[in-house]
Amino acid sequence: MDKLDHEQFEKMTKKPVSALIISLAIPTITSMLVSALYNTADTYFVSKIDTSASAAVGIVFAVMALIQAIGFTFGMGSGTLISRRLGEKDNKAACMIGSTAIYTSVFVGLLLTVFGLIFIKPLIYFLGSTETVYPYAKDYISYILLGAPIMCASFVLNNILRSEGKARLSMIGLTSGGLLNIVLDPIFIFTLGLGTSGAAIATVISQAVSLIILLSFFIRKKTIVKLSFKYASFKRETEWLIVKTGLPSFLRQILASAAMVFLNVAASDFGDAAIAAMAIVNRLIIIVTMVMFGIGQGFIPVSGYNFGAKLYGRVRKAYFFTLFSGAIFLGTAMVLLSSFAPVIIKFFRNDPEVISLGASVLRFQSFALPFSALVVSTNMLLQSTGQASQAAFLAATRQGLFFIPLVIILPRVLGLDGLKITQMMADLLSFVVALPFVYAFFKKLKRLEKEQI
């Protein structure tokens, strides 16, 4: 272990956990908020075209979520393993895992590009498009699919940097691309007259810039993990280990994508305004929950490093700091979003029907936000300490086990009111399910601490 690696190990295992999580969470939150702005900027500028164009961005968001699912599977899977290996001082294994993840993610992204473009028309209608939304959705999704390998690779590099405790470098790469996207959107959409195609092109260019910046840190040897084809291992057990560890992240993202499809289909029964309102609310909630996930991802390397180093007391302190700080933030967000819901929705789309429906949905979803702190913190805890199957189950509860069945049933039973409360009900049920996982983990942690004595 060279001097740089030793200093990083000492920092991750000895610095007070609250200060450490904050130092990692702030750049991580910034990165994630900027990532959310990729879609939010598109939603804002495209909404200036018309309601159907705004709905199209909501339709295609399911594909964006799928791309993110692939990127986070290999990114979070490799990142979590890398944190633990670095905690165990096994840097060689960390390099092998990182190299395998980056090459595999690009290959899977290319598969998504090819098959997505071949089956583009049935794909768009499957996602819940109407006849009026279809032309806008096709223009948008075509370029997003072309950028899939770029986006997947960017997510992996981003998570490897975070796993080392280099969240600041990750922030530089993602923030640069995000700000560029905001600048390019109006130029491509309005100045060049490319409409929804312009929004997608701006997004892909911005993601490519982020990827180049992130990759430069590895090329310039600013990282502990070295990426090279010669380090990669494409053995079945290595690939499965990464995928299994990243499975909770995959389920969170892929079920979010599936849930969006079911939501769009359900909302389409109530018209384009309902699809647009749901798309806007989902972007807003994503921005807020991104902060919680940012805190959680600041927690993951701290938990992984210290669990690998068998410093279990620091894992416990890190978890409760993450839980309480997240709950305070989400509680504040609940109050603000509920109080100013109509004004916020109007900012995105000045359509009375969209504003009325969107404000109502936003208030319902905001109510459940503070409960998400426990679900996210617990999921990150289980994932970072190698409890892959438990983390995967908990990740599947919110959008899979609860949301999808509810969005099928409630609108049929309660009409539009059922559609409004679906996400809130799913979030509350996920909170209840997470409680026994917390109890079981800390019971196990006490046993591990006794075995050290």
N, C-alpha and C positions, 0 to 999 in steps of 0.2 A: 504493500500500500504506500503510494508516494505521499508527499507532504500535503498536496491539494486534497487528495482523497481522505487523509487522516483528519485534516481540519474540518471537512464536511461531516465526517462521522462524529467528531467531537461536538460539533454544533447541533446535530440532530438528536444526540443522546444525552446532552448535558444542559443545553440552554433551557430556561423555564418554558414549559409547554405552552402557556398562554401567549407569551411573547413570540414563540416560535410559530404557532398557528397563525397569529395575526400577521407576522412577517411573510408567511407563505400565502395566507388567504387574500390579503389586499391585492397583490398582483394577479392572483388567480381569479378573484372576483372581477377585477378590471378586464382580464382576458375574456371571461365568460360573458360579461355584459356586452363587450364589444362584439363577441360572436353572435349574441342575440340580436345585435343591431344589424347584422347582415340581413336577417329576415324582416326585422322591424322597419328598417329603412326602405326595403322593397315594398312592404305593406303600406307605408306612409305615401311614398311617391306614386306607386301604382294606383292607390285609391283615388288619386287626382284625375285618373282617366275616367273610370265609372265604377259602379257597384259590381258589375260582372267581372271586371278586371281585378278588383279587390278580392272577390271570392276565389278567383283563379289562384292567387298566391296562397290562400288557405288550402285549396285543393292540393297543390304541389308540395305544401309543407310536409305532407306524409312521406314523400320521397326524400325530402331533406332529412327528415327524422330517420329514415332507413339508412341513408349515407352516414349520418352521425352514429347510428347503431353499429355499423361495421367499424368505423373509426374508433369509437369508444371501446368496442369489444377487444380489439387488438391493442389500443392505447392504454386503457385502464387495466386490461389483463396483464400486459407486459409491465406496465408501470408499477402495479401492486407487487408483482414478483420481484421486480428490480429493487424496490424499496427494502423488501425483506432480505434479498441477497446482499445488498450493500450493508444492511444491519448485521448480517452474518460475516461480513468482510470477504465475500466471494464475488469479486469484481469481474472475473472471467465469465461466470455464469450470467451476470447482469448484461455483459456485452452480447453474449449469445442470444439471450432472450430478446433484447432490443433489436438486434439485426434481423432475427427471424420475423418479428412482428411487422417491421416496416416493409419488408419485401412481400410478405403474405397479404398485407392490407392493400397494397397497390394492385396485386393480382386480382383480389376479390372485387376491388373497385372497378377494374376493367371489365370483369364479367357483368357487373351491374350496368355499365355503360352499354355494352353490346346487346344484352337481352332487353334492356329498357327501351332502346331505340327501335329494336325489331318489333316489339309489341306495344308501341307507344299509344296507339288509339285505344285498344281495349284497356290498357293500364289507366289512362286518364278517366275513362268512364267508370272503371272499377273503383277509383278513388272518390267517386261521388259527384263527378261533373255533370252539369246540365248542358243542354244544347247551346245556350247563350254563353256559358262559361268556357266551353271547350276550345274555341279558337285562341283565347288568351292563355289558357292552361297549356296548350300545345307549344305555343311560342316560348313560354317560360321554361317548361320542363325539358325541352330539347337540349338547351345549353347546360342546364343543371346536371343532366345525365352525363354530358361530355366532361364535366368537371369532377365527376365522382372519384376517380383515382387520386386527383390532386387533394381533394377534401379529406379522403381517408388517410393519406400519408401525413397531412398536416395535423390531424387529430392525434396520430400516433407519436409524432415528434414532440408535440405539445405535452402529452402525458408523460413521456420519458423524462423531459426536462423537469416537470413537477415532481416526479418520483425521486429525483436526485436532490430535491430541495432547491432547484434553480427556477422558481416560479417567476422571478423577474425577467429572465431571458425569454420565457414562454410568453409573458405579457408583451414584450417588445414586438415579437413576431405577429401575434394575433391582433394587437392594437393597431399596428401599422396597416394591416390589411383591412381592418374594420373601418378605420377612418377614410381610407382610400375608397372603400365601397360607398360611403355616404357622399363623397365628392363626385364619384363617377355616375351614381344613379340618375340624378337629374340631367346630366350631360347626355347619357345614352338614351334615356327615356324620352326627354322633351327636345333637347337641342338637336340631336341626331334623328329624332322621330322614330325610334325603334320600339317604343311601347314596352310591353311586358318582356319582349326579347332583350331589350336594352337592360332591364333590371337584372335578368339572369346573366347576361354577359359581364356586367359590372361585378356581380358576385363572384363569378369564376375567376376573373382577372385578379380581384382582390385576394381570393384564396390562394392563387398561384404566387402572389407577392409574399404572402404570409409564409408559405411553404419554403420559398427561397431563403427568407430571413432565418427561419427556424433551422433549416439545414446548414446554414452558414456557421452556426454555433458549434455544430458537430465537426464540420470540416476544419474550423479554426482551433479545434481541441480545447473548447471552453467547457467541456463536459467530462464526467467520469466514464460514462458509457461510450464506447467506440462502436460505430456502425460500419459494417463491412460485409460483403457477400461471403467472405471466407469465414466469418464468425457465425453465420446463420446455420441453423440446423432445421431441416425440413422433415425430420422424423415425426412419425405420427404422435408419439408420446409428448414431444415438445410442443407441437402445434396444439394438441388437445389441452395441455397444461395451461397455455396462454388463453385459449378459448374458454376453458372451464373457469378460470379465474376472472375473465372478463365477462362471463355470462350474466351476472347481475346488471352490468352496464348495458349489455345487449338487450336484455329483457326490458329494462327501463325505456330504452329508445325504440325498440321494435314494437313494443306494446303501445307506446305513445303514437307511433305511426299507424298501427292498426286501429287504435282508439280514434284517431283523427279521421280515418276512413269511415268508421261507423258513425262518428259524429256528423260528418259531412252528409252522409246518406240520410241520417235522421233529420238533419237541418234542412236538406233539400225539399222535404215535404212541406216546409213552411216558407219556401221561396229563397231567392238570391240574397235578400236582406238578412235572413237568418244565418245563411252561410257566412256572409261578410261579418256579421256581429260576432259569431263564434270565433272566426279567424282573428279578429282584433283582440277579443278578450284573451284568447289563448296566447297571443304574442305578449300581452301585458303580464299575464300570470307567469309566463316563462321568464321574462325579465326579472321578476321578483324572486322566483325560485332559483334562478341562476345564482343569486347572491348566496342563498342557502347552500346550494351545491358547491359554490366557490369556497365557502367556509369548510364544507365537508371535504373538498379536495385539498384544502390546506391541511386538514387533519390527517388524510390518508397516509402521506409519506411519514408524518410524525408517528402515527400508529404503527405503520409497517416497519420502520427502522427500529423502534423501541421494542416491538413484539419480537422481531428477529434477534435483537440483542438481549432478550429476556428481561427487560425493564418494565415489568407489568404495572407497577404503580404509576408510571408515566403514561401508560396507555389509558388507565382509568381517568386520570386527571384530564388528559386531552379530550376524552369523550365527553365528559360533563361540561367542560368549557365550551366545546362545540355545540352541545345541546342547548345550553342556556343562552349563549350569544345568538344562536340562530332563532330561538323562540322570541327573544326580545325584538330582533329585527322584523320577523314576520308578523308579530303582533302590531308593530308600528305601521307596517305596510297595510295590514288589514284596515286599520282606522283611516288611513289616508285614501286608499282606493275606494272604500265604501262611501266616504264623505264627498269625494269629488268625481264619482263614477260618470255622470252625464257629460261633464266638461272634458274628461279624459277621452271618452268614446268619440265625442264631437271633433276632437283634435284630429282623429284619424279619418272620420267619414261624417260629413255634415248632412246626414240623411235622417229625418225624424224617426223613421221606422227602425233603422239601425241603432240610433242613439237610445231609443226606448228599450229595445230588447237587450242591447249590449250592456247598458247600465244595470239592468236587473240581474243579468248573468254574472257580471263582475262582482256585484255585492254578495251573491250567494257563494261564489268561489273564494272570495276574500275571507269569508267567515272561517273557512277550514284551514287557512294558511298556517296559523301558529301550530296546529297539530302536526303539520308536515315536518317540523323540526326534529321530532322524535323519530319519525320514519326514516328520514334522510340520514341522520346521525347514526342510527342503528345499522342501517344498510351499509354505510361506509365502514363502520367498525367491523362488521362481519366479513366484508370483502377484503379489508386490509390485513386481517389476521388469518386468512386462509379458510374461513368458513364458507366456502363457495356455494354449497348446496343451500344452506340456510339463507345466505344473502340473495341467491337467485330467486328463492321462493318469495322472500319479502319484497324484492324488486318487482315481482310479477303481480302482487296483490292489487296495487292501486289502479293500473290501467287494464290489467288482464282479468284477474279474478273478480273484480268488482265493477269497474267502469263499463266494460264492453257489455256484460249482461244487463246492467242498469240502463245503458243508452238504447238498448233494444226494447226493453220492457217499459220504462217509465214514460217515454213520449207516447207510446200506444195507449197507456192507461190514463195518463194525466194531460196529454196533449203538449202544448208549448211549455207549460209549467213543469212538466216532467223533464223536458230537455234542459231547462234552466238549472235544475237542482242536481243533475246527474253527477257532475264532477265533485260537488261538495259532499254528497253522500259517499262516493268512492273514497275520498280523502279521509273522512271520519272513520270509516270501516277499517282502512289501512292502519290508522293509529291504534285501534283496538288490537289488531293482530300483532303489531310490533311489540307490545308490552311484554308478553312472555319471552320473546327473544332476548330482550334486555336482561331480564331476570336470569335466564339460563346462561348467558355469556358470563356475567359477573360471578355467578356461582362457580363456573369453570375456572375463571381467572383466580379466584381465591384458592382453588385446589392447586393450580400451578405455582402460586406463591408459596404454599405450604411445602410443596415438593422441593423448593429451592433451599428451604431451611435445613 
